[in-house]
Amino acid sequence: MFHIVFVSPHSDPESRLGEVDSGGQCIYELELGKYLSQLPNTTVTVYTRKKFDYPYISHMSDTFTIKRIVCGGDKFIPKEELAPVLDEFAQKVAEDLKRVNVDVVCGHYWDGGAAALHLYKYIPHEFPVVWTPHSLGVAKRRRFAGIDNEMIYKFIPRMMWENYSMLLSELMIVSTADEAGNIVQDYQVPEDKIKVIPIGIDTSIFKPIEKSEARDLYGLPLDTPLAMTLGRMDKRKGYHNCLRVFAEYKKQFHNNLNLAIFSGNPKSLTTEESLYAQELRSLAKELGVEKSVYFRDAVPHEDVYKVYAASDAYLCLSENEPFGITILESMYAKVSVIATNNGGPSNILTNNITGILVDPHDYKRASFGLRSILKDPENTKKITSKARRLVDRKFSWEARAKEFLEAYQTLVRQPGAHSKRDFLRHIGIV
């Protein structure tokens, strides 16, 4: 069996949508692991940190397992604070891996890359490392400058580990050409060390449901158009941009339209997330649209198709969107997409052909984009049909998983992989 190991300390593939540190990366790891493990003679083990009420081991199938490591105690630790416990995490992962063969180790996010390198301290033989950054510290630091943000987001240690992971991994896999270009520019990494493999989605979760039934489930009005957004209660997701675009729409067109924000759960929000939720409610009131905005808890990923079924338009107005999983899901559900032109969406959507791309801060232009899809149902039907066909043709996880496996096996077949140990000794890891 070809054994693939994911190391992903903060990101649990089974995380519930809207929970702290949940979202696109968790879904990515879950779906990639699932579809990789369905390929012949392939098994996948994910190692993540134990938190909340998740079990120590989840047997997703005979060939796909999630194992949760207790490190740094049993309390939740934000991903920005994980660096001090990664050595303990790696030591316990290495102890578990002594019982099995490992063909490739895949680190996810900066903490997964760091943990993969820490494994060299405890595993004596060479193994290839693949790193997927998911997002980059340099890009985030540009948007959140100043010493206060340095204290919150710990950019310097994060970027240090990103540089180490880029230098020492055999391969980096990213989802978009934009990501690859940013890595080359900001981190001076050779282009031939980066492979672009777009994300996929699991279309099996989508089931038929009437719009009226879906809206009734979430207490949403039945007789007016509905724009929607969803994800973590995180300022970077741009829900404030959605509110401002929505308010501009109401100002320009005076039409009945409602906005639903499916994000977070009051019982599991961090202090920062709670403050942002309060900020959004205050902003809705300030803009005079609070009676038309519906705040709803995030739903489990297996139920997300019901949210799409309730909607006429999906707004993704993140400050920067590295993935685009929700965009692909909206496209598959034939819900019109208005998305940020920063990051992944521009690699997925063709403007006015399969969706609408906008500057998330150009509220007036974005409101006109929203109006264009609501006023012309026939053209919107053409756009959503093309979008659905695009997802069917290019973004299935079955095809993507084969690309990942081929990339991993190519690394394994390369003779004489160089040793990283001298450098790791230099920086004090081994």
N, C-alpha and C positions, 0 to 999 in steps of 0.2 A: 504493500500500500504506500502511496505517496502521501506523506504527512505534512500538512501545511499548518503552521502555528501563527495565530494572530496574537499580538500583545497590545492591549488597549486599556491601560489602567483606569481612565476616567469614564470611558464610553462603554456602557453595557448594552449589547445588542438587544436585550429584552426590555430596555427602559421604556416606560410608558410615555406616550407622546404628551408633551407639555411639562413633564417632570424636569427638575433641574438637571442640566447636562444630558438631556435627551435630544432627539432631533435627527437631522439628516445623516450624521455620521453613524449613529446607532443603527438606523435602517439600512444604510450602506453595508455595514459589517454583517448584519443579520442576513440580508438577501444574498450578498456575495458568498458568505459562508455556506448558506443553504444550497445554493446552486453549484458551488464548487464540490460540495460533498456528494452531490448526486451524479457527478461524473465517474466513470469507471475507475476503480482502484485508487480512489482519492478519499482522504479523511481530513477533517478540519477540527482543530481545537482552538477555542478562543479563551485567553486568560484576561480577566478584568478584575477590578478591585471589588470586594464584597461591600455592599452598602444597602441601606434600607432593609426591606423584608425579602429580598431575592434569595433563592436557595443557594447553597454552596456549589451545587452542580445542576445543570440543566441538560438533560439528554434530548437534544432536538431531533435526533435520529440515530441510527446505528453508526453513522459516520460523521456526525456533527455534534460537538459537545461544547458547552460553555462552562468554564471553571472559574470560580470567584475566590480570590485570594484575600485573606485578612492581613492588612498591613497598616501601620499607623493607627491601630485601634479600630473600633467598629463604627465610629461616627462618620458622617458624611464629611468629605474634604473637597473643597472646590478645586477644579483642575489646575488653577493658578498656584495652588499651595502644595501640589503633589511632589515636587522635586525631592524633598527630604526623605520620602518613604519609598522611592523607586528602587533603591538598593535592596531593601527588605522584600519588596515585590518580586524583583528579579531572582533573588536567592530562593524564594519559595517556588517560583515557576521552574527554576532549574532543577530543584529537588524532585519535582513531579515529573520532569522530562527525562530523568535518569532511567525511567522504566520503559521508554519508547524511543523509536527512531524519529529524528527530525530532519526533514528535507529542506525546508525553507522557513525562515522567521520573518513575519511581516509586521512591522511597527506602524501603528496608526496614530496620527497627530504627533505633536512634539513629545508628549510623555511616553507614547508607545515607541517612538524612535529611541528615546533615552533608555527605556527599559530593555529594548532589544540589545543595545550596546552594553548595558550592565550585565546581561546574560554571559558575556565573555569572561566575566570575573569568576563564574561558577561552572561553566561548561568548557571542558578542556579542548574539545576539537573545533575545527573551523565549520562554520555554517553560513550560507548566503543570507544576507539581510535585504529585504525590500522595504522601502519606506514610502508611505502615503501621508502627506502633510495635512490634507483636508482644508486647512487654512494656514496663512503665514503670518508670523509675528510682525514682520516689517510692514505689511499692508495694514494690519490693525493699528500698529503704532502711529502710522500717518494720520489716522482718523481720531486717535485718542492720545493726544500729545500732553506733555506736562508732567511734573513730578507726582502729582496726585494719581494720575493714571499709571505711572510707573509702579507706584506702590500697590495699586489694585491688581494690575494685569501681569506684573513681574516680567516685563518684556525682555530685559537683558538676559536672565537665565534661560528663558524660552528660546530666544534667538540663538544663544550659544548652543543649545541642544539641537536646534534645527540645523545649524552649520555642521555640527559633528555628524548628524544623521545623513546629511547630504554628502559629506566627504567620505564616510565609511560604508554606506550602503552600496551594494552592487547595482541596485536599480531603484529609481523612484517612479512610482505610478501615480499619475494625476488624472483628473476627470476632463479637463479642458485645455485647449491650446493656450488660452490666456494664462492659466496657472503655470504652464510650462514656460511661457515667455517671461512671466514675473520672476520665476526662480532663476532663470538664466541672467536676467538683468540685476536682480537685487542680491543674489547670493553667488554669482559668478560660477555657476555649475555648467559643465559641458552639456550641450544639447543632447548628445548621444547617450547620456546617462538617464534621460527622462523618457518615459513612454506614456503616451496619452491613450487611456482607455475610458471612453465615456461611461457614465453610470447607466444602470438599467432600473426598471421597476418591476414589481411583482404584480402582474395583471390579474392573478387569480383571486385577489381580495375583492375585486369589483363584482358586485351582484346587482341585478335589476331592482330598482326601487323607485316608486313614483315621487315626484318633487313634493307633492302635497304631504305624503307620508313622512318624507325626510324632514320637512319644515316643522311638521307637527311634533316630531320627536324632540326637537330643540326649542320649541316654543317660539317659532319665527312666523311673522305674518305671511299669509298665504297669497295675498292678492296684489303684491307689489314686487318689482324686481329686487334682487338681493345681490350685492357684492360681498365678497368674503375674503378673509385672510386667515392663516393658521400657522402655528409653530410654537416655539419656546417663547416665554415672556422675557424677551431679551431686546434691549434697545436697538441692537444691530439689525434686528428683523424689520425695523422701520414701520411699526404700526402707527407711530405718530405721523409718518408720511402718508399712510393710508387715510388717516383721519383728515389731514389737511387737503388731500385730493378729493375726498368725499365732500368736505365742506365747500370746496371750490365748485364741485359739480352742482351742489344744491343751489349755490349762489348764481351760477351761470344759467342753469336750465330749469330751476324751480319744479323739477319732476319728482314724483314719488320714487324714492329709492331708499333702501335700507342697507346698512353695513353690519356684518357679523364678524367679530374677532374671536376666534377659537384659540385660546392660548392660556396655558398654565392651569394650575389648580391652587386655590387659596391655601390649602392644607400643606402644600409642598414647596411653596415659593421661598426663595432666599430673601433676605432683607432688600438686596438690590432689586430683585424682580418685583417684590411687593411695592417698592417705591415707584417703579416704572408703571405698574398697573394703576396706581393712584394717579400718576402723572397723566396717563391716557384718559382716565375718567374726567379729570379736571380739564384737560384739553378739549374733550368732546363738549363739555359744558361751556367753556370759553368760546368755542366756535359756534355754539348755538345748535348743535346737531345731536345732543345727548338723547333726545326722544327717538331718534332714528338709528341709533347705534346699539347693538346687542352684544354684550360681553358674555361669552360662554366658555366653560372649561374645555380644555383640550380633550380629545377623545382617543381611545386606543387606536393604534394604527390599523387594526383589522376592521375598524368601523369607519375609517376616514372616508370611504366611498359614499357614505350617507351624507356627509358634509358637502362633498362635491355635488351630489344629486340635488341638494337644496339650493344650489347657487346658480346665478346667471353670469357671474364674472368672478375671476380670482385675481386678487391684487398681491403681487410680490414686489414690494418696494423697499427691499433691504438696502442698507448702506452699501453693502457688497454681498453678493450671493455666490458662494463658491460652488455649490452643488446644482440645485435645480430639481431635486426629487419631486417636490410638490408641484413644480411646473409641469413635469412629465406626467404626474398623476392627473392634474387638471386637463391636460391635453388628451389623455386617454379617456377621461370622463366626458369629453366634449364640452368643457367649460372654457369660455374665452379667457385668455390670459393677458394681463397687463403687467409687465415685469420690468424691473430695473435693468438698465443697460450696463451696470457695473458687474462684471464677472461672468459666471456660468451661463445665464440666460441668453446672452448674445451668441453663444456657441450652440444653442439649441433652437432658438426662434429665428425665423426670418420675418422682419417687420412688415406688418400688414398682410402677410401671407399665412403664417401659422400662429401669429399672436402679435402683440404690440409691445415694443420696447420704448422705454421712456427714461428720462433723467428723473430719479425719485424725488428731487427737490424742485422740479419744474411742475408745480402743482396744477397750474392752469392748463398746460399742454397735456398732462396726464389725464385731467378731467375731460378734455375733449376726446382723448383716446377712449375713455370709458363711455362717453356719449356715443361715439361712432359704433361701438359694438351693441349698444342697447337700442339704437334707433333704426338699425337696418338688419332685421332678423335673417334675411336671405343671404346677405354677404357674410354675416356672422356664421351662418350654417356652413358656408363654403370654407371659411377659415378653420372652424373646429373640426370639420371632416378631414381637411388636409393635415391638421395637427394630429389627429388620431391615427391616420395612416402612417405618418412619420414615426410615431412611437412604436407602432406595430412592426415597422420595417427595420428600425435602427436601434431601439432601446429595450430589447428584451434581455433579461438576465441570463437566459440560457446561452445566448451567443456570447455575451460578455464574459461569462465564467470560463468559457473555453479559451478566450484570449488571455485571461489572467493565468490560467494553468499553463498555457504554452510559454508565457513569459517566465514563469517560475521554473519550468523544466529546462528551458534554455540555460538559465543560470546554473542549474545543478550539473548540466552536461559540460559546462566549461571546465577544462582541466586547470588545476593549480590555482585556485582562488587565493588571492593574496591575503596574508595575515594582517589583521588589524591590531594585533596585540601590542606592538611597539608603540603605536600612537596612543592606544588606550592606557598604556603605562605612563606615557608622557603627560596625559591629562589626569592621571590619578584614578582611573577606573579599575585597572587590574594591577 
